[in-house]
Protein backbone atom coordinates (compact mmCIF):
# COMPACT_ATOMS: atom_id res chain seq x y z
CA UNK A 1 0.00 0.00 0.00
CA UNK A 2 1.92 2.98 -1.21
CA UNK A 3 -0.52 5.89 -0.85
CA UNK A 4 1.39 8.14 1.54
CA UNK A 5 -0.58 9.76 4.30
CA UNK A 6 -3.66 7.60 3.82
CA UNK A 7 -5.58 7.29 7.07
CA UNK A 8 -8.95 5.68 7.49
CA UNK A 9 -11.54 4.98 10.10
CA UNK A 10 -13.44 1.69 10.21
CA UNK A 11 -16.90 0.96 11.55
CA UNK A 12 -17.39 -2.67 12.58
CA UNK A 13 -20.92 -3.85 13.25
CA UNK A 14 -23.03 -6.99 13.16
CA UNK A 15 -25.79 -7.34 10.59
CA UNK A 16 -27.80 -10.46 9.73
CA UNK A 17 -25.49 -12.66 11.82
CA UNK A 18 -22.31 -11.45 10.06
CA UNK A 19 -19.69 -8.90 11.06
CA UNK A 20 -19.16 -6.04 8.63
CA UNK A 21 -15.99 -3.96 8.69
CA UNK A 22 -16.72 -0.78 6.74
CA UNK A 23 -14.08 1.73 5.61
CA UNK A 24 -15.25 5.31 6.13
CA UNK A 25 -12.85 6.82 3.55
CA UNK A 26 -13.19 4.23 0.76
CA UNK A 27 -16.69 2.80 1.42
CA UNK A 28 -15.23 -0.72 1.02
CA UNK A 29 -16.35 -3.59 3.26
CA UNK A 30 -15.08 -6.85 4.69
CA UNK A 31 -17.58 -9.48 5.87
CA UNK A 32 -17.24 -12.65 7.94
CA UNK A 33 -18.91 -14.56 10.75
CA UNK A 34 -15.85 -13.70 12.89
CA UNK A 35 -15.24 -10.03 13.65
CA UNK A 36 -11.45 -10.20 13.27
CA UNK A 37 -11.70 -12.00 9.92
CA UNK A 38 -14.12 -9.33 8.65
CA UNK A 39 -11.57 -6.69 9.64
CA UNK A 40 -8.71 -8.62 7.99
CA UNK A 41 -10.83 -8.95 4.83
CA UNK A 42 -11.41 -5.19 4.77
CA UNK A 43 -7.72 -4.42 5.32
CA UNK A 44 -6.84 -6.64 2.35
CA UNK A 45 -9.56 -5.05 0.21
CA UNK A 46 -8.47 -1.48 0.96
CA UNK A 47 -4.81 -2.32 0.34
CA UNK A 48 -5.80 -3.82 -3.02
CA UNK A 49 -7.83 -0.75 -4.02
CA UNK A 50 -4.98 1.57 -3.03
CA UNK A 51 -2.43 -0.50 -4.96
CA UNK A 52 -4.68 -0.51 -8.03
CA UNK A 53 -5.16 3.27 -7.79
CA UNK A 54 -1.39 3.79 -7.84
CA UNK A 55 -1.15 1.93 -11.15
CA UNK A 56 -4.33 3.36 -12.66
CA UNK A 57 -4.84 7.03 -11.79
CA UNK A 58 -8.45 6.87 -13.03
CA UNK A 59 -9.38 4.79 -9.96
CA UNK A 60 -10.73 7.09 -7.28
CA UNK A 61 -10.17 5.38 -3.95
CA UNK A 62 -11.70 8.14 -1.78
CA UNK A 63 -15.43 7.55 -1.53
CA UNK A 64 -17.06 8.43 1.79
CA UNK A 65 -19.26 5.83 3.45
CA UNK A 66 -22.95 6.70 3.97
CA UNK A 67 -23.79 8.96 6.91
CA UNK A 68 -25.43 6.16 8.92
CA UNK A 69 -22.10 4.28 8.90
CA UNK A 70 -20.18 7.42 9.89
CA UNK A 71 -22.67 7.89 12.74
CA UNK A 72 -21.76 4.42 14.07
CA UNK A 73 -18.16 5.61 14.43
CA UNK A 74 -19.13 8.90 16.06
CA UNK A 75 -21.02 7.14 18.86
CA UNK A 76 -18.42 4.48 19.66
CA UNK A 77 -15.78 3.79 22.38
CA UNK A 78 -12.24 2.18 22.16
CA UNK A 79 -11.60 -1.37 20.99
CA UNK A 80 -8.29 -2.98 22.10
CA UNK A 81 -5.40 -2.29 19.71
CA UNK A 82 -4.48 -5.99 19.96
CA UNK A 83 -7.62 -6.91 17.96
CA UNK A 84 -6.52 -4.62 15.11
CA UNK A 85 -2.99 -6.04 15.29
CA UNK A 86 -4.38 -9.60 15.09
CA UNK A 87 -6.36 -8.64 11.97
CA UNK A 88 -3.19 -7.19 10.41
CA UNK A 89 -1.32 -10.44 11.08
CA UNK A 90 -4.16 -12.47 9.58
CA UNK A 91 -4.23 -10.23 6.48
CA UNK A 92 -0.45 -10.66 6.03
CA UNK A 93 -0.68 -14.44 6.49
CA UNK A 94 1.31 -14.31 9.74
CA UNK A 95 -1.39 -15.74 12.04
CA UNK A 96 -0.76 -19.28 13.26
CA UNK A 97 -4.19 -20.77 12.50
CA UNK A 98 -3.13 -24.21 13.65
CA UNK A 99 -2.16 -22.88 17.08
CA UNK A 100 -4.74 -20.18 17.90
CA UNK A 101 -8.33 -19.68 16.77
CA UNK A 102 -9.43 -16.23 15.62
CA UNK A 103 -12.89 -16.60 17.13
CA UNK A 104 -12.79 -13.64 19.48
CA UNK A 105 -16.21 -13.32 21.15
CA UNK A 106 -17.21 -9.62 21.07
CA UNK A 107 -19.45 -8.48 23.91
CA UNK A 108 -20.59 -5.32 22.11
CA UNK A 109 -22.63 -4.76 18.94
CA UNK A 110 -20.41 -2.38 16.97
CA UNK A 111 -16.84 -1.13 16.78
CA UNK A 112 -14.71 1.34 14.87
CA UNK A 113 -11.01 1.74 14.19
CA UNK A 114 -9.12 4.93 13.35
CA UNK A 115 -6.19 3.69 11.25
CA UNK A 116 -6.04 0.72 8.90
CA UNK A 117 -2.37 0.74 7.91
CA UNK A 118 -0.68 -2.47 9.10
CA UNK A 119 2.86 -1.38 9.84
CA UNK A 120 5.02 -1.72 12.96
CA UNK A 121 4.50 1.97 13.71
CA UNK A 122 0.73 1.99 13.24
CA UNK A 123 -1.18 3.81 15.92
CA UNK A 124 -4.57 2.12 15.79
CA UNK A 125 -7.24 3.99 17.65
CA UNK A 126 -10.31 1.82 17.87
CA UNK A 127 -13.78 2.26 19.29
CA UNK A 128 -16.55 0.06 20.58
CA UNK A 129 -20.23 0.91 20.92
N, C-alpha and C positions, 0 to 999 in steps of 0.2 A: 504494500500500500504506500504509494509514493506521494500522495497529495499532502504537501506540507501545511501544517497548521489546521488540519481537519479535526474538528472536535464535534462530538455528537452527544445526544442524550437519548436514552432508551427507556421506553415504557414497557414493562413486562406485566401481563395480566392474563387471567384465565378466562377462556371463552369456550363454551360447548365441550368442556372436559379436556381442552388442550391449552398449553401455555403459548402465548404469543409474545415475542420480543419484537418491538416496533421502533424503528429508528425515527427520531423526530426530524432530523435534517435531510434524510434521503427517502423517507416513507417506504422503506423496505421492511420486510418482516421475516422472522424465523419462527417456526412452529414445531412443537413436539409435545409428547405427553409428559416429559420431564422438563422442568423449568430451565435447568442448566443447559440441556441439549438445544432447547429453543434459542437461548442466548448464543450458544456456539454457532448455531445455524445462521443467525442474523449476522454475527461477526464475519463469518465466511462470505455471506452474501454481499455485505457492504464492502469488504475488501475486494471482492471480484468486480463490483460496479466501479469502484475507484480506479482499479487497475485498467479496466476497459476504457474509462474516461481519459486516462493518460494517453492511451494509444489512439483513441478516436475522440477528437475535441468536440464533435457534434453531440456526444453523450453528456447530457446535463445531469449531474449526480445530485445537485441540491434540489430537493422537492419536499417542502414542508409537509409533515403529517397533518391529518385533519385536527381541528381544534379540540374535539372530544378526547383525542389521544394526548394532545399537549396538556389538557386539563388533568389527566391522570397523573402526569409528572408533577404538575404544580401542587397537587394535594398529597404528595407522598413523603415518606421518611426514610432514613438510610438503610440500605441493604449491606451486609458485610462484604468488604472488598475481596475476601477470599472466594466468594461465589463467582465474581467476575473473573478472578485469576484462574479458577478451575475451568470456566468456559473458554478462556484464552488457550489453556493447555489442551483442551479437547479439540478446539478448532485447529491447532497446530499439529495434532496427532501425537501429543506428548503425554496424554493421560493413560495410565496403566489400567485399562479396562478389566484385565484378568485379575487384578489385585483389589481394586476399589470400584464399587458401583457409583454411578452418578445420580442415583435417585435420592436427591436431597428432598426432604418433605417440608415444603413451605407452609408456614402457619398463617400467612397473610394472603390476601386476594390479588394484590397488584404491587409491582415494583417499578423502579426506574433507575437508570444508570447514567452518569454524566460524561463518560469518556469511553469510547469503544476501541481505542488503539491498544493492541496487545504488544507492549514493549516492556522491557525491564523497568523503565522509568515512568510508566503509566500511573497517573494519579486517578484512580477510578472512584468517583463519588457516586454512590448509589442510594436509592431511596426505596422505602417500602410503605405501602398504604395499608 
